[in-house]
Amino acid sequence: MILLLAALLAAAEPAGAQLFADANAAYLSGDVSRATAAYEALVSEGVASTELETNLGAAYLRQGKRGLAVLHFERALFLQPGDDDASADLVEVRRGNVDRLEGDADEAGAETVARLLTPLPGTAAAAILAVLWPAAWVLFGLRLLRGGPRWAVVAAAGCFGGALLFALLTWGAAAGRDMAMRRGVVVAQAVPAREGPAEKSLSRFEVHEGTTVSVDDEEAGFRRVKLANGLTGWVPAGTVELVVPPGWAGRPVLTGSARAVQP
Amino acid sequence: MIPKRTGNALRLALLVALPALASAGWKGISAGEVELSATADASEVALDGTLTLRIAVTYASKADTGNLEVPTFADFDVVSRSQSEQVTFTLSNSTPSFRRTVITSLALTPRRAGDLTIEPVKLEFRGQRFQTEPIQVRVVPAGQALRRRPPGPDRLADDRLGESLDPFADLHPGQRDLILRAMVDNERPFVGQQVTYSLYLLARTNVSSIEKLQIPRLDGFWSEDVEAPQQLVPEQRILDGVPYTAYLLRRRALFPLRPGKAAIEPAEVQVLTGFGMLFSRESSRRSSQALQLEVQPLPPGKPAGFDFGNVGQWTLSASAEPSNAPVGQPITFRMVASGRGNVRDLRLPRLPVLSGVRAYDATVSDKETIERGQINGTRTVEQLLVPERTGAVEIPSLAMDIFDPVQKQFRTVRTDPIALRVDAGPVGQPAAEPISQNLLAKGGIRPIRLHLGSVQRATPPWAQPWFWPALGLPPFGLALLLGIARLRRMLQVDPGRKRMELARSAAAKRLRRARALLQRGESVAFYAEIVRAVTGYLADKQGIAAAGLTRDELVSALLARGQPEEPVRRLVRILDDCDRARFAPGSGESPAREAMLGRTDQVLGELDRGTR
């Protein structure tokens, strides 16, 4: 029995726990490069974890790589939208961001909305919707076809009302997820944003590492990014990392992508 | 290039190898700046034999030299005395380290048999006095062979004195005049245990200088220079009765990283031999032999959570200063692990969360030293603690599991608990200034997480291709059911109703058949067919079985069904006419029969309209 319990406990231990512990030990002993390498090894093995992303963000920040730090804190928040540590760390990092946006009052609401919508229990709402909606139609059909009892009408109305409410929740979560899927972080120290997807295009402004953008389009090795204040430009694809990497949340895995993981 | 030392170095007369030093023992002291040791090459000697007392003084500075006091030797006679000096310069952790070792060798002969004592050697250095422990030697009667411990793996594992082992015990040079010899002091170390790798050049000719030295790659080991002599220091060795001069070229400490067989490739050296600038100078190249190590895994019984880097002889201590502090004023917590082993791979315990105390990121500093060929180290972890409330705070005892390769067992070393007293700060005094660690660039972020969780961040249901079509299924299904029900209702036919609906057409059909009979001249059959058309119509459409009724009953039944009286009368007349014609053949002409057909069709049409 004890052996069985031990085996169950061992099986319950998440994959890569030992490497994670080694990385933490390296981080705590000041060997941040080693810690970062071990954390990245876990990421490349497909481990998707809030703790891993938070620690990796902290390690990058201690190495002075602000863009990558923001990226991994954002990923931690995508995995666990309410994570307190990742939120606090992200706020700390952003205090030191080079880019200060002006006139972002109109557009900053988009991120606020996304932050509000993303934590919505979309999956649960969708599941409840998937139950209430057919139930409402079944009750309605009973009444219609078989002349069922009067309470069937009341129950059908209740189910329709509930289904509407949860449909709204599902829609909100879907909208938040859609925004999150388009979110990216500038990881290059500084990069000019151009009018078109070409090096020869006129540069309209410059963005710096750690700035969060919305990736609206992609073409010819460039990404069209939109800042929170509405400024839009094309930057080389490698300078902006998507918060939701290929392999996460149904995003297709790109051939040859070093970060192509499947949680 | 390592130039040959030509100064006042006296040849050190080490007569024999020193395999029994562990039992004879080395007795030494260390005070950081200076190390003093005295070793005898045997624990047992014959009355007519000699033993060598080797006194080594290592200084950490170039200039100062202490005053060495050699004992008067009550039980021994000094038959020879020699002195040599070697200087090493190493870089450890980018920190230069200078060491100068003065070796005094004394050849002693005992005056009597029995258990004798070599008195302590004394040293006065910078006003401080040091001395070694006395060394016990057993003297047997003349002519008896010396009892020396046989070499073997266990002894190799136990002996940690790199210099005390004879690297040439199994070497038979033959006619060779230049030999490069590599050796390790332990061929079966544990993972993480230090192995000392030494490289010697043995020469029968004069060695002018070392032109090139190629140390092998040491894959599978973490390595550190122990000695890298800048000058060639000669030592005399007798190999198979032939005198050789031995030069230590390099000594490195190796820490095996994984268990199993580990190979050390041969080293190579380019040597310039001959005298001066003109006399037969020659460049020669030599390779050492390869070495094989059997690295042992740590034995069973590993404590839970044991870190494989914690191999060595370590001690752990902790302190906190000040122990009394007002709220908001920082307290420095310091934890120190020191001892023998690879400090770089050491994992120290972590300070737990203390209630009411804010802890900042720890800073770690390592310091390595080399003592008698062994890598020693000290890791210091400093952490700033800022108390946030008054009262007593205790920093609990912190424990670290280690594996002691000498004792071959796991041990746990612990710090003592530390009691802190936090008082209220003076009124009006601001709290401690924000320290640099709280700045963003210096790690003003939250502590990392220690436990790995996993998240299944799969595609949400609403993003699945089946989700929205599945929601469309219920209304579609209901609509489908309604449609099917309606269709079924449409397709459902009542035979009575069908008969009723088809009554008029059935009557018309019979009338057409009657017309055919009329054309064939079959008058009886013609009238019978007309009667069947009428009675069939009445049965199907009106539900009246005319055959069992009188004409009056038939009229009454039809009138009761709301039929107008005129068509009913004419229908009865048609039936009467048909009966008369059937039972009185020959009556009725062809035009009258045609008219009968028309009348019948007309009456049935009127009754049909009356029924609707």
Contacts between the chains, C-beta under 8 A, distances in Angstrom:
chain1	res1	chain2	res2	distance
A	14	B	452	5.0
A	14	B	453	6.7
A	14	B	454	4.6
A	15	B	454	7.6
A	16	B	452	6.6
A	17	B	452	5.2
A	20	B	452	4.3
A	21	B	450	7.5
A	24	B	448	6.0
A	24	B	449	7.9
A	24	B	450	5.6
A	25	B	307	7.1
A	25	B	347	5.2
A	27	B	448	5.8
A	28	B	350	6.1
A	28	B	362	6.7
A	28	B	448	7.5
A	29	B	347	7.2
A	29	B	348	7.4
A	29	B	364	5.2
A	30	B	362	7.8
A	30	B	363	7.0
A	30	B	364	4.4
A	42	B	452	8.0
A	47	B	452	7.4
A	47	B	454	6.9
A	48	B	454	6.9
A	48	B	455	5.2
A	48	B	456	7.8
A	48	B	457	5.6
A	49	B	452	5.5
A	49	B	453	5.4
A	49	B	454	5.5
A	49	B	455	6.0
A	50	B	449	7.9
A	50	B	453	6.3
A	50	B	455	6.2
A	51	B	449	3.7
A	51	B	451	6.6
A	51	B	452	5.5
A	51	B	453	5.5
A	52	B	452	6.2
A	54	B	446	8.0
A	54	B	448	7.1
A	54	B	449	5.8
A	55	B	448	4.4
A	55	B	449	5.8
A	58	B	443	7.9
A	58	B	445	5.3
A	58	B	446	7.5
A	58	B	448	5.4
A	59	B	448	7.9
A	61	B	440	8.0
A	61	B	443	7.5
A	61	B	445	6.0
A	62	B	443	5.7
A	64	B	441	7.6
A	78	B	457	7.6
A	79	B	455	4.6
A	79	B	457	5.7
A	80	B	455	6.8
A	85	B	446	4.7
A	85	B	449	7.1
A	88	B	445	7.8
A	88	B	446	5.7
A	89	B	445	4.8
A	89	B	446	5.7
A	92	B	440	5.4
A	92	B	444	5.8
A	92	B	445	5.5
A	93	B	440	6.9
A	93	B	445	7.7
A	95	B	440	5.9
A	96	B	440	4.9
A	96	B	441	6.8
A	122	B	460	5.6
A	122	B	462	6.7
A	123	B	460	5.4
A	123	B	461	6.1
A	126	B	460	6.8
A	126	B	461	4.3
A	126	B	462	5.0
A	126	B	467	6.9
A	127	B	461	6.7
A	129	B	471	7.3
A	130	B	461	7.2
A	130	B	467	7.6
A	130	B	470	6.9
A	130	B	471	7.1
A	133	B	471	5.5
A	133	B	474	6.1
A	134	B	473	7.3
A	134	B	474	4.4
A	136	B	474	7.6
A	137	B	474	3.4
A	137	B	475	5.7
A	137	B	477	7.2
A	137	B	478	5.4
A	138	B	474	7.0
A	140	B	478	6.8
A	141	B	477	7.8
A	141	B	478	4.4
A	141	B	481	6.3
A	144	B	478	7.3
A	144	B	482	7.0
A	145	B	481	6.1
A	145	B	482	7.0
A	145	B	485	6.4
A	170	B	462	5.4
A	173	B	460	7.2
A	173	B	462	7.5
A	174	B	460	7.4
A	174	B	462	5.1
A	174	B	463	7.2
A	177	B	460	6.5
A	177	B	463	7.4
A	248	B	457	5.7
A	249	B	457	5.5
A	249	B	458	7.3
A	249	B	459	6.0
A	249	B	460	7.3
A	249	B	463	7.8
A	250	B	458	7.3
A	250	B	459	3.2
A	250	B	460	8.0
A	250	B	463	5.8
A	263	B	455	6.6
A	263	B	456	6.3
A	263	B	457	4.9
A	263	B	458	7.2
